Amino acid sequence: MVKIDTKEKFHVITLLDETIAANMTAELAERLLPYLQNVVKNVVLIMEKVTTIDEPAADELLNIQQQYYDNGASFVICQLQPDVEKFLLDTDKLEMMNVTPTESEAWDIVQMEEIERELGGDDL
């Protein structure tokens, strides 16, 4: 289901399923939200293997992302497949998500947001 790699400032979680459907949203939250209890709370979610996602699952990703930001942590999604990106764009969800093309760019965003939080920025 997932592969986890912990770095100094964030966890890299790779979804291994090709489909994220409504019946998987509870499991998705169960796997991702506990990181908010860790010292290192930030998550980079790699979705390169995901080829389809339905609207309830996309809504849950938005909900999870919001919970991260509400708790002073970063949640960045990267490596979306074109069909998933198109679906998110067509359902007006993509613009609300923190998405980057590459894992390296996701790391950069996490590190930039960490610096902003340390400096007391209220923008996040």
Secondary structure, 3 states (H helix, E strand, C coil): CEEEEECCCEEEEEECCCEECHHHHHHHHHHHHHHHHCCCCEEEEECCCCCEECHHHHHHHHHHHHHHHHCCCCEEEECCCHHHHHHHHHCCCHHHCCEECCHHHHHHHHHHHHHHHHCCCCCC
